[in-house]
């Protein structure tokens, strides 16, 4: 189940609020002596988090499916960088990191138990089942994510977000689990979007990357140029340039492309290198005009856990009003 970005938390009865943890979203499944972890994009994660697999196999119940967030604590904070380091090809490196910075699973939904699907049950009942499940299966590193039905309490969480918390999620208590749909609301302190890197420009007078060209997919599957980010660390540019040059492949953008007809365009602004749509970055932006970022964006982080196809225009809905939520969810 996906989330739609909104400007504020919804009001009224029937809402459940949860912290949005700064981690990797994952579906954790156990079937007898086998356990798997799957990312939002459908990629297997088990080999990168062997300690979480062991955790799942240590539960009393032998058959279940959990929806949750993989997190890693470093010191007194959660570290997204530590999660990214796990996506390493060397098993020896992964095992070393698993011991040094073990990952944990913050569970917020129970989708299946003892071979029976719970997807059709309302969230309120699934939550009760999840609480009973975790009370029975006391395993180190497996946690119950907190909830509140008090909007003021959720606003307090939101005000403290930015460290361990990435914001607040609002869900309808009477809603079934709608896999693949944006059937919950995500509110952040800042406006961010996950974008595909569809191309890049070299820095003026250098054979080194100067800016990344960002794209989002429309409903027809076309990748449109929506803006850029040049907030790249100087020490990262040489290695990044080599990585990008290996991905150069036309057309880059299949919808609107950079360097289109404009009386303001010059030779340098027209020249850009198209890339295979494989890389995803999360950027912070201020305003959107005609489906494009009005200004340059701030690069927050790379998102190797996110599939490019998930980077769509429906992320750019920060002005959604609570009054529109009833129609949105068909309630």
N, C-alpha and C positions, 0 to 999 in steps of 0.2 A: 504494500500500500504506500502510495507516494504522498508528498505534502505540497501544498500550494502556498507560496509566499504571500503574506498579508502585512498590512501596515500596523494592525493592532489586534489584540486578542478579542474574540467574539464575546458578546454579552448575552445574558439570558440563561435559562435553565437547560439542562441536558448536555452540558459540556464537561469533558474531563481534560485536565491540563497536565502535561508531563514535561519534565526537563528535556531539552534536546542536547544530548551529549556530544562532545567533540571527538568523534571516533569513526569507525567503519561500520556501517549498517550491515548486518549479516543475518541470514537464516541458519539456525543451528538445528541439525536433525540427528537423531539417534535411532538406529534400527538394529536392535540386538547388540552384537559386538562391533558394529560399524557406526562411525560418527562422521558427519560432514559439516562443512561451513561453506556458505554460498553468499557472494556479494550481491548487491542490488542489481548489478548488470549480468548476473548469472555465472560469474567466474568462480571457480573453486578456490577456497582460501585455506583449507585444512592444512596443507603442507607448510604454510607460512606461520601457523599458530598451533604447533603440536601440543602445547600445554593446555590449550582450550579443548582440543580433542580429548585429551586425557581427563579433563574435568567433566566433560559430557559422559564419558564412559564410566565415571565414578558415581553417577547418579543411581538411585535405587530403581527408578522407572527405566524400563528397557526400550520404550518406544514413545517418542515425542518429537514435536517440532516447535522451536521457539523463534520468535522475532525479537531481535535485540541489537545492541551496539557493542562492538569490540572496542575496548579502551585500554590504554596503558598509562599508569601513573609513574611519573618521574619526579621524585621529590614530593612537593605538596601540590602538584598540578598535573593535569592530563597532558600528554604529549602526542600530537598528531604526527610529528616528525618521527617519533619512535615507531609508530604504526607503519609509516611509509618505508622505514628501514627494513621492515620484515619482508617486503616484496623483493626478495633477493634470490638469485638463482642457486646459490650454494647452500646445501642443506646444513653443512657444518656451521656456517655463519648464522643461519636461522636458529639452530639449536643453542648456540652461544647466547644470542640475544634473548631467547625464550627463558633462559636461566637468569640473565642479568636484569631484564625488564619484562617480567611475565605479563601477558595480556589477561584481561578479565572480560566477562560478558555481563552487560547490564540488560536484563530481560524486561520487556514491556508488553509482550503478548504471547499467548499460547495458542498455536494454530492447529495442533493435532496431539492426541493423547491415546495411547494404546490402540493405535490404528484407526481411531475415529476422528474425522475432520470436525473442527470446531468453527470453521470459517463462516458458517451461516448463523451462528449464535451472535447476539448483540455483544458489544464490547464490555458492557457491565458484567455479563455472565462469564465472558472469557477472562476478565480480570479476576473474578472470584476463583476461577479454576487455576489461574496462574499463581495466585497467592497460596492456595492449598498445595499446589505442585511444589513450589519453592520451600514451603514449610516442611514438606516431607523430604525433599532432596537437598539437604544441607551440605553443599559442596563449596570448598574454598574457591573464591573467584567468580562464583555465580551469584548475581545479585538481583534483587527486585527493584526496578526503577520506581521511584515515588510518583504518586499522583495526588492531585487535589481537585476539588470541584469548586473551590473558592477562587474567583477571578483575582481578587486582591492579593492572595497568596502567590498566584501565578505571576502577577505583575512584579512582586518582590523578587521572584526567581529571575525574571527578565532583567530587572535592574542590576542584578548581580552577575549576569551572563557576560561572556567574553573571555573567561578562563576555562574552567572545566565545562561550563555550559555554553552551548552554541546558540541558545535561544530557548523558546518554549513552543511545544506542540499542543494544539487543541484538537480533540477528537470528540465526535458525537457518541455518547454512552449507549445510544440505542441502535448504532449502526453496525451492520455486519462487516466482515473483513473484505474489502474490495481490492483485490490484488491487481496491481498495475494502474490503478486509478489514483488521481490526486484527491483523495477523500479525507484529508486532514489538513489542518492549517498550521503553517510554520511562521513564527514571528521572531525576527532578529533585531538586535539593536542597530545593526547596519544593513544596508541594502547590498546584497551580494548575488552573483550569478556564476554558474559553472558554464564555461564557454569552450568550444573547440578551437584549437589553434589551427586556422586554415591557411596561414601563410606568415611570412615575416619580411621585414625590410632590413637591409644592412644599414649600419650607422654611416653617416655621411663621411666620406673619405676613408672608410675602413672596410675591410673584409670581415666584419664582425657584426653579429646581430644587434640591431638598434631598437627594434620594437616587434612585438608579436601582434598579429592581426587576428581578431577574435570573430567567431561565428556562432550562430544559433540556427537550429533546424526549424523549418515551418511544418505545417500539417501535411504537406506533400513530400516531405523528406528532403527538401532543398536546403543547402547550407548557405545562409546569408551573412555577409560581412556586417558586423554591428559596432565595431570600434577597435581600439588598440590599447596596449599597455606597453610602456617603455620603462617601467619601474623594475629594471633588471640590475642586479648587483654586478659591479665591474668584474669581480673575481669569478663570477659564474658565466660570463659571456663567452669566453673561448670554448669551454666544454659544451655549452649550450649550442653554439654555432655549429660545431661538428655534428651534434645530435640532430639538429634541424636539417642540415645539408644532406644527411642520409635519407631524409623523408621527403625531399623535394620531388614533387610529382603533380603535374597539372590534373584537373583544373584548380584544385584548392577549394574555391567556393563555387557551388553549383547554382546558387541564386544570385543576389546582388553581390558584386565584387568590388574591392577597393580599386581606386584609380580610374573610376568611371568618368564619363564626360562631365567636366566642370570648368568654368572659366578661371577658377582659382588653382587648378592643377598645374604643377610644374613637372619637369622631367623626373626629379627625385621622387615626388609623391606618387607618380604613376608606376614606377619600378618596384615590383615586389615579387617574392618567391612563393609559388604555391606549394602546399604541403599535403601529404596524405592525411586524412582526418583521423589521427590516432591519439593526439595529445589533448588533454583537458586541463584547464586551469580555473581556479576560483578567483574572481576579481571583485573589487568593491567599486561601486559606481554611485553617482549622485542623481542625475536626471536622464530620462529617456525621451527622445524626440523622434517621431516617425520611425519607431522601432530601432533606433540606434542610440548608443551612449553619447550624450551631448559633449562630454569631455573625455580626456584620457582616464583610464581606470588604474587602480592600484592592484598590483599582483599580490594576492594573499598566499596562495600555495598551489602546487601541482596536485592534481587529483587522479592518481593512477588507479584508484578504486572505482572511478566513474566511467561508464561507457559513453563514447561520443554521442550516440543516438539519444541519450537522456538529456542532452543539452538543448532544450527547446525554448521557444519564445514564451511559453506559459509561465516560465520563471519570473518574467518581467511584469508582475501584477501586484506591485507594492501598495497600490491605492484601493485594493479591494475593501469594501465596507462591510461591517458585520451584517447590515441589513440585506446584503446579497447572498449571505451564506445559506439561508433557508432554500432559496432557489437552486443554489449550486449543488447541494446535497440531496435535493428532492425531499426535504423533510416538511 
